[in-house]
Amino acid sequence: MAIDPGWTATMDAAVQNPHSADYDSVIQAALADYKARLGATPNFPALDWLLFKALILTESGGPAGAAWTGRVMQIGNPGDPAYTVLKNGGEGSALVMGAQLRIDLDTRPIATPSLNIQAGIAYVMTKAAVMQLHEVIDSPTPSNHVVKRGDAFARIANSEHTTLQELAEMNPKTNAGSLHPGQILSFHRAHMQVAIIDWHAVTANFLATRYNGGGDKNYEAKLTYVLGKLQP
């Protein structure tokens, strides 16, 4: 489907409007923060701040649009799930967001433009992160558990502050059917933790499929169009 000429005219005017630069520093600071905090995670993506500027212009309609001085990224609008996800730390967003943003989401109005942009970027980064549960060993020194009548692996893991995975790895010849009173199980204290193990590349296609959710079939083309206008 072709992009509506009226929309392209609006975006052409938006890009030329001096106020289109109003939030450049907000975008750049947010992306720098993610790179500083998460840049060492596996395959951290290249983040083009102009792509995020194109996203903001597309979402808001530009400086002439009513959203420009409010919910610039549409976060917090009726029917939008992102605000609730971020407020609740859902989908691993608590692992992605910085501490100050988590505080701001609880204390500042989401219609504040800078906060709305930060929240929108946080939702993009949450969607981009690939997360997985993994085991963290809390103590390098192994401990022992003496099996009591009625013990089960889940109960032992809970009472000894370890994991089922750790019990299985440390006691490979033991299974649930072979537990008996007086048996000694070895383990390290451990817990399961969500970690970022990979990232999706943040591109116009990614934003169209993972951020926008497919609501606009022209979304990728729109982002690409605006990005082309922003690039030198």
C-alpha positions as CSV (number, residue, x, y, z in Angstrom):
1,M,0.0,0.0,0.0
2,A,1.2,3.5,-0.9
3,I,1.8,6.1,1.9
4,D,-0.9,8.8,1.8
5,P,0.5,12.0,0.2
6,G,-1.1,14.0,2.9
7,W,0.9,12.1,5.5
8,T,4.2,12.6,3.6
9,A,3.5,16.4,3.3
10,T,2.9,16.5,7.1
11,M,6.2,14.7,7.7
12,D,8.0,17.0,5.2
13,A,6.8,20.0,7.2
14,A,7.6,18.4,10.5
15,V,11.2,17.6,9.6
16,Q,11.7,21.2,8.4
17,N,10.1,22.7,11.5
18,P,12.9,24.0,13.9
19,H,10.9,22.4,16.8
20,S,11.5,19.0,15.4
21,A,14.8,19.2,17.3
22,D,13.1,19.8,20.7
23,Y,13.7,16.3,22.0
24,D,17.0,15.4,20.3
25,S,18.9,15.7,23.5
26,V,16.3,13.5,25.3
27,I,16.7,10.8,22.7
28,Q,20.5,10.9,22.7
29,A,20.8,10.9,26.5
30,A,18.4,7.9,26.8
31,L,20.3,5.9,24.2
32,A,23.7,6.8,25.8
33,D,22.3,5.5,29.1
34,Y,21.3,2.1,27.6
35,K,24.7,1.8,26.0
36,A,26.5,2.6,29.3
37,R,24.4,0.1,31.3
38,L,23.8,-2.7,28.9
39,G,26.4,-2.2,26.2
40,A,28.4,-5.2,27.5
41,T,25.5,-7.7,27.1
42,P,25.8,-10.1,24.2
43,N,25.2,-8.5,20.8
44,F,24.0,-5.2,22.1
45,P,22.5,-3.4,19.0
46,A,23.7,-0.3,17.3
47,L,21.2,2.4,18.2
48,D,20.7,5.1,15.5
49,W,19.2,8.1,17.3
50,L,17.8,9.4,14.0
51,L,15.7,6.3,13.7
52,F,14.3,7.0,17.2
53,K,13.6,10.6,16.1
54,A,11.8,9.3,13.0
55,L,9.8,7.1,15.4
56,I,8.8,10.1,17.5
57,L,7.9,12.2,14.5
58,T,5.8,9.3,13.1
59,E,4.0,8.6,16.4
60,S,3.3,12.2,17.2
61,G,2.7,13.8,13.8
62,G,5.5,16.3,14.4
63,P,5.7,19.6,16.2
64,A,2.3,20.8,14.7
65,G,0.5,17.8,16.3
66,A,-1.2,18.0,19.6
67,A,0.8,15.1,21.0
68,W,4.1,17.0,20.6
69,T,3.7,18.6,24.0
70,G,2.2,15.6,25.7
71,R,2.2,11.9,25.0
72,V,4.8,12.2,22.1
73,M,5.2,8.4,21.8
74,Q,1.6,7.6,22.6
75,I,2.6,5.8,25.7
76,G,-0.3,5.9,28.2
77,N,-3.0,6.4,25.6
78,P,-6.2,4.3,26.1
79,G,-5.7,0.8,24.8
80,D,-1.9,1.1,24.7
81,P,-0.3,-1.8,26.7
82,A,3.2,-0.3,27.1
83,Y,2.6,2.0,30.0
84,T,1.2,-0.9,32.2
85,V,4.0,-3.2,31.1
86,L,6.6,-0.6,32.2
87,K,4.9,0.4,35.4
88,N,4.6,-3.3,36.5
89,G,8.1,-4.2,35.3
90,G,6.6,-6.7,33.0
91,E,8.2,-8.5,30.0
92,G,11.6,-8.0,31.6
93,S,11.3,-4.2,31.4
94,A,12.5,-3.9,35.0
95,L,15.8,-5.4,33.8
96,V,16.1,-3.0,30.9
97,M,15.0,0.3,32.5
98,G,17.3,2.5,34.6
99,A,16.5,3.1,38.2
100,Q,15.6,6.8,37.7
101,L,13.1,5.9,34.9
102,R,11.4,3.4,37.2
103,I,11.0,6.1,39.9
104,D,9.8,8.7,37.3
105,L,7.1,6.4,36.0
106,D,5.7,6.2,39.5
107,T,6.0,9.9,40.4
108,R,5.6,11.9,37.2
109,P,2.7,12.3,34.7
110,I,3.2,10.1,31.6
111,A,2.0,13.0,29.5
112,T,5.3,14.8,30.3
113,P,7.0,14.8,26.8
114,S,10.5,13.9,28.0
115,L,9.1,11.0,30.2
116,N,6.9,9.8,27.4
117,I,9.8,9.6,25.1
118,Q,12.0,7.8,27.7
119,A,9.1,5.3,28.3
120,G,8.7,4.7,24.6
121,I,12.4,4.1,24.2
122,A,12.3,1.8,27.2
123,Y,9.5,-0.2,25.6
124,V,11.5,-0.5,22.3
125,M,14.5,-1.8,24.3
126,T,12.4,-4.2,26.2
127,K,11.1,-5.6,23.0
128,A,14.6,-5.8,21.5
129,A,16.1,-7.7,24.5
130,V,16.2,-11.5,24.4
131,M,15.9,-12.8,27.9
132,Q,16.3,-16.1,29.5
133,L,16.3,-17.6,33.0
134,H,19.7,-18.8,34.1
135,E,21.2,-20.1,37.4
136,V,23.4,-17.9,39.6
137,I,25.6,-19.5,42.2
138,D,25.5,-17.5,45.4
139,S,28.2,-19.4,47.3
140,P,31.3,-21.0,46.0
141,T,31.5,-23.4,49.0
142,P,29.2,-26.5,48.6
143,S,26.8,-27.4,51.4
144,N,25.1,-30.7,52.3
145,H,21.5,-31.6,53.0
146,V,20.5,-34.7,55.0
147,V,17.3,-36.0,53.5
148,K,14.4,-36.4,55.9
149,R,11.3,-38.4,55.5
150,G,8.9,-36.7,53.1
151,D,11.6,-34.6,51.5
152,A,11.2,-33.8,47.8
153,F,13.6,-32.0,45.5
154,A,11.4,-28.9,45.3
155,R,11.1,-28.7,49.1
156,I,14.8,-29.1,49.6
157,A,15.6,-26.5,47.0
158,N,13.3,-24.0,48.7
159,S,14.5,-24.7,52.2
160,E,18.2,-24.7,51.3
161,H,18.0,-21.6,49.0
162,T,19.2,-23.4,46.0
163,T,17.7,-24.6,42.7
164,L,16.4,-27.8,41.2
165,Q,19.1,-27.5,38.5
166,E,21.8,-27.2,41.1
167,L,20.6,-30.3,43.0
168,A,20.4,-32.3,39.8
169,E,23.9,-31.2,38.6
170,M,25.6,-31.9,42.0
171,N,23.8,-35.2,42.5
172,P,23.5,-36.8,39.1
173,K,22.8,-40.3,40.3
174,T,19.9,-39.2,42.5
175,N,16.4,-38.8,41.3
176,A,13.0,-38.2,43.0
177,G,12.4,-41.9,43.3
178,S,15.7,-42.7,45.0
179,L,15.5,-40.2,47.8
180,H,15.6,-41.8,51.3
181,P,16.1,-40.6,54.8
182,G,19.7,-40.1,55.8
183,Q,20.9,-39.6,52.2
184,I,23.3,-36.7,51.8
185,L,22.8,-34.3,48.9
186,S,25.5,-31.8,48.0
187,F,24.6,-28.3,46.5
188,H,25.7,-24.7,46.2
189,R,23.3,-22.0,47.3
190,A,21.9,-20.6,44.1
191,H,19.0,-18.8,42.6
192,M,17.4,-18.4,39.1
193,Q,17.7,-15.0,37.5
194,V,16.5,-13.5,34.3
195,A,19.4,-12.3,32.1
196,I,19.7,-10.6,28.7
197,I,21.3,-13.2,26.5
198,D,20.9,-11.5,23.1
199,W,19.4,-8.6,21.2
200,H,17.3,-8.0,18.1
201,A,18.6,-5.4,15.7
202,V,16.7,-2.2,16.1
203,T,15.6,-1.3,12.6
204,A,12.5,0.1,10.9
205,N,11.3,-3.4,10.2
206,F,11.8,-4.4,13.9
207,L,9.9,-1.3,15.1
208,A,7.1,-2.1,12.7
209,T,6.7,-5.7,13.8
210,R,7.7,-5.7,17.4
211,Y,6.9,-2.1,18.6
212,N,4.0,-1.1,16.5
213,G,2.6,-4.6,16.6
214,G,1.4,-4.5,13.0
215,G,-1.4,-2.0,13.5
216,D,-0.3,0.1,10.5
217,K,0.8,-1.9,7.4
218,N,2.7,1.2,6.2
219,Y,4.6,1.7,9.5
220,E,7.9,0.5,8.2
221,A,7.6,2.5,5.0
222,K,6.7,5.6,7.1
223,L,9.7,5.2,9.4
224,T,12.0,4.7,6.4
225,Y,10.6,7.8,4.7
226,V,11.1,10.0,7.7
227,L,14.5,8.6,8.4
228,G,15.5,9.3,4.8
229,K,14.5,13.0,5.3
230,L,16.5,13.2,8.5
231,Q,19.7,11.7,7.2
232,P,22.3,14.1,5.6
